[in-house]
Amino acid sequence: MPKYSFIAEAADTLSPGETTSARGTLSAPSPEAARKTVEASLRSRGYEPTEGITVTPN
């Protein structure tokens, strides 16, 4: 399965006005699948993606 790097900006849903960024790598069948995985992971941690997620092949 291909590897992708990602960078994401997200808002903290428990502390309005607070934002964070996340970056890393993951394996996924496509860039869209990688983006959806990152979105789900952020939401499960109490964050809402804001500026979109940049996904690039590794």
mmCIF file of the N, C-alpha and C atoms, coordinates in Angstrom:
data_MODEL
# 
_entry.id   MODEL 
# 
loop_
_atom_site.group_PDB 
_atom_site.id 
_atom_site.type_symbol 
_atom_site.label_atom_id 
_atom_site.label_alt_id 
_atom_site.label_comp_id 
_atom_site.label_asym_id 
_atom_site.label_entity_id 
_atom_site.label_seq_id 
_atom_site.pdbx_PDB_ins_code 
_atom_site.Cartn_x 
_atom_site.Cartn_y 
_atom_site.Cartn_z 
_atom_site.occupancy 
_atom_site.B_iso_or_equiv 
_atom_site.pdbx_formal_charge 
_atom_site.auth_seq_id 
_atom_site.auth_comp_id 
_atom_site.auth_asym_id 
_atom_site.auth_atom_id 
_atom_site.pdbx_PDB_model_num 
ATOM 1   N N  . MET A 1 1  ? 0.851   -1.178 0.000  1.00 0.00 ? 1  MET A N  1 
ATOM 2   C CA . MET A 1 1  ? 0.000   0.000  0.000  1.00 0.00 ? 1  MET A CA 1 
ATOM 3   C C  . MET A 1 1  ? 0.900   1.246  0.000  1.00 0.00 ? 1  MET A C  1 
ATOM 4   N N  . PRO A 1 2  ? 0.572   2.256  -0.790 1.00 0.00 ? 2  PRO A N  1 
ATOM 5   C CA . PRO A 1 2  ? 1.399   3.467  -0.853 1.00 0.00 ? 2  PRO A CA 1 
ATOM 6   C C  . PRO A 1 2  ? 1.417   4.231  0.468  1.00 0.00 ? 2  PRO A C  1 
ATOM 7   N N  . LYS A 1 3  ? 2.511   4.962  0.700  1.00 0.00 ? 3  LYS A N  1 
ATOM 8   C CA . LYS A 1 3  ? 2.621   5.818  1.883  1.00 0.00 ? 3  LYS A CA 1 
ATOM 9   C C  . LYS A 1 3  ? 2.397   7.267  1.476  1.00 0.00 ? 3  LYS A C  1 
ATOM 10  N N  . TYR A 1 4  ? 1.780   8.024  2.371  1.00 0.00 ? 4  TYR A N  1 
ATOM 11  C CA . TYR A 1 4  ? 1.509   9.434  2.144  1.00 0.00 ? 4  TYR A CA 1 
ATOM 12  C C  . TYR A 1 4  ? 1.932   10.238 3.364  1.00 0.00 ? 4  TYR A C  1 
ATOM 13  N N  . SER A 1 5  ? 2.376   11.457 3.104  1.00 0.00 ? 5  SER A N  1 
ATOM 14  C CA . SER A 1 5  ? 2.644   12.421 4.171  1.00 0.00 ? 5  SER A CA 1 
ATOM 15  C C  . SER A 1 5  ? 1.452   13.365 4.232  1.00 0.00 ? 5  SER A C  1 
ATOM 16  N N  . PHE A 1 6  ? 1.163   13.868 5.429  1.00 0.00 ? 6  PHE A N  1 
ATOM 17  C CA . PHE A 1 6  ? 0.053   14.815 5.555  1.00 0.00 ? 6  PHE A CA 1 
ATOM 18  C C  . PHE A 1 6  ? 0.413   15.946 6.498  1.00 0.00 ? 6  PHE A C  1 
ATOM 19  N N  . ILE A 1 7  ? -0.228  17.079 6.274  1.00 0.00 ? 7  ILE A N  1 
ATOM 20  C CA . ILE A 1 7  ? -0.189  18.227 7.174  1.00 0.00 ? 7  ILE A CA 1 
ATOM 21  C C  . ILE A 1 7  ? -1.629  18.689 7.305  1.00 0.00 ? 7  ILE A C  1 
ATOM 22  N N  . ALA A 1 8  ? -2.075  18.898 8.536  1.00 0.00 ? 8  ALA A N  1 
ATOM 23  C CA . ALA A 1 8  ? -3.466  19.305 8.763  1.00 0.00 ? 8  ALA A CA 1 
ATOM 24  C C  . ALA A 1 8  ? -3.536  20.396 9.823  1.00 0.00 ? 8  ALA A C  1 
ATOM 25  N N  . GLU A 1 9  ? -4.422  21.345 9.633  1.00 0.00 ? 9  GLU A N  1 
ATOM 26  C CA . GLU A 1 9  ? -4.753  22.355 10.636 1.00 0.00 ? 9  GLU A CA 1 
ATOM 27  C C  . GLU A 1 9  ? -6.117  21.989 11.199 1.00 0.00 ? 9  GLU A C  1 
ATOM 28  N N  . ALA A 1 10 ? -6.277  22.133 12.501 1.00 0.00 ? 10 ALA A N  1 
ATOM 29  C CA . ALA A 1 10 ? -7.545  21.735 13.113 1.00 0.00 ? 10 ALA A CA 1 
ATOM 30  C C  . ALA A 1 10 ? -7.884  22.634 14.295 1.00 0.00 ? 10 ALA A C  1 
ATOM 31  N N  . ALA A 1 11 ? -9.185  22.785 14.537 1.00 0.00 ? 11 ALA A N  1 
ATOM 32  C CA . ALA A 1 11 ? -9.689  23.567 15.666 1.00 0.00 ? 11 ALA A CA 1 
ATOM 33  C C  . ALA A 1 11 ? -10.053 22.615 16.801 1.00 0.00 ? 11 ALA A C  1 
ATOM 34  N N  . ASP A 1 12 ? -9.737  23.014 18.012 1.00 0.00 ? 12 ASP A N  1 
ATOM 35  C CA . ASP A 1 12 ? -10.072 22.228 19.203 1.00 0.00 ? 12 ASP A CA 1 
ATOM 36  C C  . ASP A 1 12 ? -11.549 22.446 19.506 1.00 0.00 ? 12 ASP A C  1 
ATOM 37  N N  . THR A 1 13 ? -12.354 21.393 19.445 1.00 0.00 ? 13 THR A N  1 
ATOM 38  C CA . THR A 1 13 ? -13.800 21.542 19.664 1.00 0.00 ? 13 THR A CA 1 
ATOM 39  C C  . THR A 1 13 ? -14.145 21.759 21.130 1.00 0.00 ? 13 THR A C  1 
ATOM 40  N N  . LEU A 1 14 ? -13.229 21.443 22.040 1.00 0.00 ? 14 LEU A N  1 
ATOM 41  C CA . LEU A 1 14 ? -13.484 21.631 23.466 1.00 0.00 ? 14 LEU A CA 1 
ATOM 42  C C  . LEU A 1 14 ? -13.012 22.989 23.975 1.00 0.00 ? 14 LEU A C  1 
ATOM 43  N N  . SER A 1 15 ? -12.115 23.634 23.230 1.00 0.00 ? 15 SER A N  1 
ATOM 44  C CA . SER A 1 15 ? -11.591 24.956 23.594 1.00 0.00 ? 15 SER A CA 1 
ATOM 45  C C  . SER A 1 15 ? -11.712 25.871 22.382 1.00 0.00 ? 15 SER A C  1 
ATOM 46  N N  . PRO A 1 16 ? -12.877 26.492 22.199 1.00 0.00 ? 16 PRO A N  1 
ATOM 47  C CA . PRO A 1 16 ? -13.080 27.355 21.029 1.00 0.00 ? 16 PRO A CA 1 
ATOM 48  C C  . PRO A 1 16 ? -11.972 28.401 20.903 1.00 0.00 ? 16 PRO A C  1 
ATOM 49  N N  . GLY A 1 17 ? -11.527 28.604 19.682 1.00 0.00 ? 17 GLY A N  1 
ATOM 50  C CA . GLY A 1 17 ? -10.464 29.563 19.417 1.00 0.00 ? 17 GLY A CA 1 
ATOM 51  C C  . GLY A 1 17 ? -9.079  28.936 19.421 1.00 0.00 ? 17 GLY A C  1 
ATOM 52  N N  . GLU A 1 18 ? -8.935  27.753 19.956 1.00 0.00 ? 18 GLU A N  1 
ATOM 53  C CA . GLU A 1 18 ? -7.647  27.062 19.981 1.00 0.00 ? 18 GLU A CA 1 
ATOM 54  C C  . GLU A 1 18 ? -7.492  26.227 18.717 1.00 0.00 ? 18 GLU A C  1 
ATOM 55  N N  . THR A 1 19 ? -6.331  26.303 18.099 1.00 0.00 ? 19 THR A N  1 
ATOM 56  C CA . THR A 1 19 ? -6.061  25.489 16.914 1.00 0.00 ? 19 THR A CA 1 
ATOM 57  C C  . THR A 1 19 ? -4.765  24.711 17.119 1.00 0.00 ? 19 THR A C  1 
ATOM 58  N N  . THR A 1 20 ? -4.606  23.713 16.321 1.00 0.00 ? 20 THR A N  1 
ATOM 59  C CA . THR A 1 20 ? -3.389  22.906 16.360 1.00 0.00 ? 20 THR A CA 1 
ATOM 60  C C  . THR A 1 20 ? -3.073  22.435 14.951 1.00 0.00 ? 20 THR A C  1 
ATOM 61  N N  . SER A 1 21 ? -1.867  21.978 14.764 1.00 0.00 ? 21 SER A N  1 
ATOM 62  C CA . SER A 1 21 ? -1.513  21.384 13.476 1.00 0.00 ? 21 SER A CA 1 
ATOM 63  C C  . SER A 1 21 ? -0.978  19.983 13.732 1.00 0.00 ? 21 SER A C  1 
ATOM 64  N N  . ALA A 1 22 ? -1.155  19.149 12.750 1.00 0.00 ? 22 ALA A N  1 
ATOM 65  C CA . ALA A 1 22 ? -0.679  17.774 12.852 1.00 0.00 ? 22 ALA A CA 1 
ATOM 66  C C  . ALA A 1 22 ? 0.025   17.426 11.555 1.00 0.00 ? 22 ALA A C  1 
ATOM 67  N N  . ARG A 1 23 ? 1.055   16.608 11.662 1.00 0.00 ? 23 ARG A N  1 
ATOM 68  C CA . ARG A 1 23 ? 1.743   16.132 10.465 1.00 0.00 ? 23 ARG A CA 1 
ATOM 69  C C  . ARG A 1 23 ? 2.233   14.727 10.725 1.00 0.00 ? 23 ARG A C  1 
ATOM 70  N N  . GLY A 1 24 ? 2.372   13.970 9.666  1.00 0.00 ? 24 GLY A N  1 
ATOM 71  C CA . GLY A 1 24 ? 2.850   12.610 9.820  1.00 0.00 ? 24 GLY A CA 1 
ATOM 72  C C  . GLY A 1 24 ? 2.776   11.858 8.513  1.00 0.00 ? 24 GLY A C  1 
ATOM 73  N N  . THR A 1 25 ? 2.903   10.560 8.602  1.00 0.00 ? 25 THR A N  1 
ATOM 74  C CA . THR A 1 25 ? 2.814   9.686  7.438  1.00 0.00 ? 25 THR A CA 1 
ATOM 75  C C  . THR A 1 25 ? 1.859   8.543  7.742  1.00 0.00 ? 25 THR A C  1 
ATOM 76  N N  . LEU A 1 26 ? 1.276   8.002  6.697  1.00 0.00 ? 26 LEU A N  1 
ATOM 77  C CA . LEU A 1 26 ? 0.406   6.846  6.851  1.00 0.00 ? 26 LEU A CA 1 
ATOM 78  C C  . LEU A 1 26 ? 0.327   6.094  5.542  1.00 0.00 ? 26 LEU A C  1 
ATOM 79  N N  . SER A 1 27 ? -0.080  4.851  5.616  1.00 0.00 ? 27 SER A N  1 
ATOM 80  C CA . SER A 1 27 ? -0.305  4.028  4.432  1.00 0.00 ? 27 SER A CA 1 
ATOM 81  C C  . SER A 1 27 ? -1.793  4.029  4.132  1.00 0.00 ? 27 SER A C  1 
ATOM 82  N N  . ALA A 1 28 ? -2.120  4.187  2.856  1.00 0.00 ? 28 ALA A N  1 
ATOM 83  C CA . ALA A 1 28 ? -3.522  4.189  2.434  1.00 0.00 ? 28 ALA A CA 1 
ATOM 84  C C  . ALA A 1 28 ? -3.570  3.814  0.957  1.00 0.00 ? 28 ALA A C  1 
ATOM 85  N N  . PRO A 1 29 ? -4.711  3.309  0.489  1.00 0.00 ? 29 PRO A N  1 
ATOM 86  C CA . PRO A 1 29 ? -4.815  2.912  -0.913 1.00 0.00 ? 29 PRO A CA 1 
ATOM 87  C C  . PRO A 1 29 ? -4.846  4.090  -1.892 1.00 0.00 ? 29 PRO A C  1 
ATOM 88  N N  . SER A 1 30 ? -5.196  5.300  -1.414 1.00 0.00 ? 30 SER A N  1 
ATOM 89  C CA . SER A 1 30 ? -5.269  6.468  -2.293 1.00 0.00 ? 30 SER A CA 1 
ATOM 90  C C  . SER A 1 30 ? -5.123  7.737  -1.463 1.00 0.00 ? 30 SER A C  1 
ATOM 91  N N  . PRO A 1 31 ? -4.818  8.874  -2.111 1.00 0.00 ? 31 PRO A N  1 
ATOM 92  C CA . PRO A 1 31 ? -4.738  10.140 -1.365 1.00 0.00 ? 31 PRO A CA 1 
ATOM 93  C C  . PRO A 1 31 ? -6.058  10.484 -0.668 1.00 0.00 ? 31 PRO A C  1 
ATOM 94  N N  . GLU A 1 32 ? -7.179  10.219 -1.332 1.00 0.00 ? 32 GLU A N  1 
ATOM 95  C CA . GLU A 1 32 ? -8.485  10.519 -0.727 1.00 0.00 ? 32 GLU A CA 1 
ATOM 96  C C  . GLU A 1 32 ? -8.713  9.661  0.518  1.00 0.00 ? 32 GLU A C  1 
ATOM 97  N N  . ALA A 1 33 ? -8.328  8.407  0.464  1.00 0.00 ? 33 ALA A N  1 
ATOM 98  C CA . ALA A 1 33 ? -8.463  7.529  1.635  1.00 0.00 ? 33 ALA A CA 1 
ATOM 99  C C  . ALA A 1 33 ? -7.566  8.028  2.768  1.00 0.00 ? 33 ALA A C  1 
ATOM 100 N N  . ALA A 1 34 ? -6.375  8.495  2.433  1.00 0.00 ? 34 ALA A N  1 
ATOM 101 C CA . ALA A 1 34 ? -5.472  9.041  3.457  1.00 0.00 ? 34 ALA A CA 1 
ATOM 102 C C  . ALA A 1 34 ? -6.097  10.262 4.108  1.00 0.00 ? 34 ALA A C  1 
ATOM 103 N N  . ARG A 1 35 ? -6.667  11.155 3.283  1.00 0.00 ? 35 ARG A N  1 
ATOM 104 C CA . ARG A 1 35 ? -7.314  12.374 3.807  1.00 0.00 ? 35 ARG A CA 1 
ATOM 105 C C  . ARG A 1 35 ? -8.467  12.021 4.743  1.00 0.00 ? 35 ARG A C  1 
ATOM 106 N N  . LYS A 1 36 ? -9.284  11.060 4.355  1.00 0.00 ? 36 LYS A N  1 
ATOM 107 C CA . LYS A 1 36 ? -10.421 10.666 5.193  1.00 0.00 ? 36 LYS A CA 1 
ATOM 108 C C  . LYS A 1 36 ? -9.958  10.038 6.503  1.00 0.00 ? 36 LYS A C  1 
ATOM 109 N N  . THR A 1 37 ? -8.870  9.282  6.447  1.00 0.00 ? 37 THR A N  1 
ATOM 110 C CA . THR A 1 37 ? -8.327  8.676  7.666  1.00 0.00 ? 37 THR A CA 1 
ATOM 111 C C  . THR A 1 37 ? -7.828  9.753  8.621  1.00 0.00 ? 37 THR A C  1 
ATOM 112 N N  . VAL A 1 38 ? -7.133  10.757 8.087  1.00 0.00 ? 38 VAL A N  1 
ATOM 113 C CA . VAL A 1 38 ? -6.635  11.859 8.923  1.00 0.00 ? 38 VAL A CA 1 
ATOM 114 C C  . VAL A 1 38 ? -7.805  12.630 9.534  1.00 0.00 ? 38 VAL A C  1 
ATOM 115 N N  . GLU A 1 39 ? -8.827  12.928 8.730  1.00 0.00 ? 39 GLU A N  1 
ATOM 116 C CA . GLU A 1 39 ? -10.015 13.629 9.252  1.00 0.00 ? 39 GLU A CA 1 
ATOM 117 C C  . GLU A 1 39 ? -10.651 12.846 10.395 1.00 0.00 ? 39 GLU A C  1 
ATOM 118 N N  . ALA A 1 40 ? -10.843 11.555 10.211 1.00 0.00 ? 40 ALA A N  1 
ATOM 119 C CA . ALA A 1 40 ? -11.470 10.728 11.244 1.00 0.00 ? 40 ALA A CA 1 
ATOM 120 C C  . ALA A 1 40 ? -10.613 10.693 12.499 1.00 0.00 ? 40 ALA A C  1 
ATOM 121 N N  . SER A 1 41 ? -9.304  10.604 12.325 1.00 0.00 ? 41 SER A N  1 
ATOM 122 C CA . SER A 1 41 ? -8.407  10.566 13.477 1.00 0.00 ? 41 SER A CA 1 
ATOM 123 C C  . SER A 1 41 ? -8.466  11.877 14.262 1.00 0.00 ? 41 SER A C  1 
ATOM 124 N N  . LEU A 1 42 ? -8.455  13.009 13.554 1.00 0.00 ? 42 LEU A N  1 
ATOM 125 C CA . LEU A 1 42 ? -8.540  14.309 14.230 1.00 0.00 ? 42 LEU A CA 1 
ATOM 126 C C  . LEU A 1 42 ? -9.858  14.438 14.999 1.00 0.00 ? 42 LEU A C  1 
ATOM 127 N N  . ARG A 1 43 ? -10.949 14.072 14.336 1.00 0.00 ? 43 ARG A N  1 
ATOM 128 C CA . ARG A 1 43 ? -12.266 14.184 14.986 1.00 0.00 ? 43 ARG A CA 1 
ATOM 129 C C  . ARG A 1 43 ? -12.362 13.283 16.220 1.00 0.00 ? 43 ARG A C  1 
ATOM 130 N N  . SER A 1 44 ? -11.761 12.104 16.163 1.00 0.00 ? 44 SER A N  1 
ATOM 131 C CA . SER A 1 44 ? -11.823 11.190 17.312 1.00 0.00 ? 44 SER A CA 1 
ATOM 132 C C  . SER A 1 44 ? -11.048 11.740 18.500 1.00 0.00 ? 44 SER A C  1 
ATOM 133 N N  . ARG A 1 45 ? -10.160 12.706 18.256 1.00 0.00 ? 45 ARG A N  1 
ATOM 134 C CA . ARG A 1 45 ? -9.372  13.321 19.320 1.00 0.00 ? 45 ARG A CA 1 
ATOM 135 C C  . ARG A 1 45 ? -9.924  14.679 19.749 1.00 0.00 ? 45 ARG A C  1 
ATOM 136 N N  . GLY A 1 46 ? -11.101 15.036 19.225 1.00 0.00 ? 46 GLY A N  1 
ATOM 137 C CA . GLY A 1 46 ? -11.734 16.288 19.630 1.00 0.00 ? 46 GLY A CA 1 
ATOM 138 C C  . GLY A 1 46 ? -11.346 17.494 18.796 1.00 0.00 ? 46 GLY A C  1 
ATOM 139 N N  . TYR A 1 47 ? -10.865 17.281 17.586 1.00 0.00 ? 47 TYR A N  1 
ATOM 140 C CA . TYR A 1 47 ? -10.482 18.369 16.688 1.00 0.00 ? 47 TYR A CA 1 
ATOM 141 C C  . TYR A 1 47 ? -11.322 18.323 15.426 1.00 0.00 ? 47 TYR A C  1 
ATOM 142 N N  . GLU A 1 48 ? -11.525 19.496 14.838 1.00 0.00 ? 48 GLU A N  1 
ATOM 143 C CA . GLU A 1 48 ? -12.251 19.605 13.582 1.00 0.00 ? 48 GLU A CA 1 
ATOM 144 C C  . GLU A 1 48 ? -11.306 20.209 12.542 1.00 0.00 ? 48 GLU A C  1 
ATOM 145 N N  . PRO A 1 49 ? -11.036 19.513 11.433 1.00 0.00 ? 49 PRO A N  1 
ATOM 146 C CA . PRO A 1 49 ? -10.156 20.074 10.411 1.00 0.00 ? 49 PRO A CA 1 
ATOM 147 C C  . PRO A 1 49 ? -10.683 21.427 9.929  1.00 0.00 ? 49 PRO A C  1 
ATOM 148 N N  . THR A 1 50 ? -9.778  22.399 9.758  1.00 0.00 ? 50 THR A N  1 
ATOM 149 C CA . THR A 1 50 ? -10.185 23.741 9.356  1.00 0.00 ? 50 THR A CA 1 
ATOM 150 C C  . THR A 1 50 ? -9.710  24.114 7.956  1.00 0.00 ? 50 THR A C  1 
ATOM 151 N N  . GLU A 1 51 ? -8.449  24.158 7.729  1.00 0.00 ? 51 GLU A N  1 
ATOM 152 C CA . GLU A 1 51 ? -7.877  24.634 6.467  1.00 0.00 ? 51 GLU A CA 1 
ATOM 153 C C  . GLU A 1 51 ? -7.747  23.546 5.422  1.00 0.00 ? 51 GLU A C  1 
ATOM 154 N N  . GLY A 1 52 ? -8.267  22.401 5.697  1.00 0.00 ? 52 GLY A N  1 
ATOM 155 C CA . GLY A 1 52 ? -8.078  21.309 4.770  1.00 0.00 ? 52 GLY A CA 1 
ATOM 156 C C  . GLY A 1 52 ? -6.840  20.518 5.147  1.00 0.00 ? 52 GLY A C  1 
ATOM 157 N N  . ILE A 1 53 ? -6.643  19.450 4.474  1.00 0.00 ? 53 ILE A N  1 
ATOM 158 C CA . ILE A 1 53 ? -5.538  18.547 4.771  1.00 0.00 ? 53 ILE A CA 1 
ATOM 159 C C  . ILE A 1 53 ? -4.721  18.386 3.494  1.00 0.00 ? 53 ILE A C  1 
ATOM 160 N N  . THR A 1 54 ? -3.440  18.605 3.598  1.00 0.00 ? 54 THR A N  1 
ATOM 161 C CA . THR A 1 54 ? -2.545  18.422 2.464  1.00 0.00 ? 54 THR A CA 1 
ATOM 162 C C  . THR A 1 54 ? -1.959  17.024 2.529  1.00 0.00 ? 54 THR A C  1 
ATOM 163 N N  . VAL A 1 55 ? -2.158  16.253 1.478  1.00 0.00 ? 55 VAL A N  1 
ATOM 164 C CA . VAL A 1 55 ? -1.647  14.885 1.406  1.00 0.00 ? 55 VAL A CA 1 
ATOM 165 C C  . VAL A 1 55 ? -0.754  14.785 0.184  1.00 0.00 ? 55 VAL A C  1 
ATOM 166 N N  . THR A 1 56 ? 0.467   14.288 0.386  1.00 0.00 ? 56 THR A N  1 
ATOM 167 C CA . THR A 1 56 ? 1.407   14.117 -0.728 1.00 0.00 ? 56 THR A CA 1 
ATOM 168 C C  . THR A 1 56 ? 1.993   12.706 -0.696 1.00 0.00 ? 56 THR A C  1 
ATOM 169 N N  . PRO A 1 57 ? 2.287   12.150 -1.859 1.00 0.00 ? 57 PRO A N  1 
ATOM 170 C CA . PRO A 1 57 ? 2.914   10.816 -1.890 1.00 0.00 ? 57 PRO A CA 1 
ATOM 171 C C  . PRO A 1 57 ? 4.276   10.858 -1.218 1.00 0.00 ? 57 PRO A C  1 
ATOM 172 N N  . ASN A 1 58 ? 4.620   9.799  -0.555 1.00 0.00 ? 58 ASN A N  1 
ATOM 173 C CA . ASN A 1 58 ? 5.904   9.703  0.133  1.00 0.00 ? 58 ASN A CA 1 
ATOM 174 C C  . ASN A 1 58 ? 6.902   8.989  -0.733 1.00 0.00 ? 58 ASN A C  1 
# 
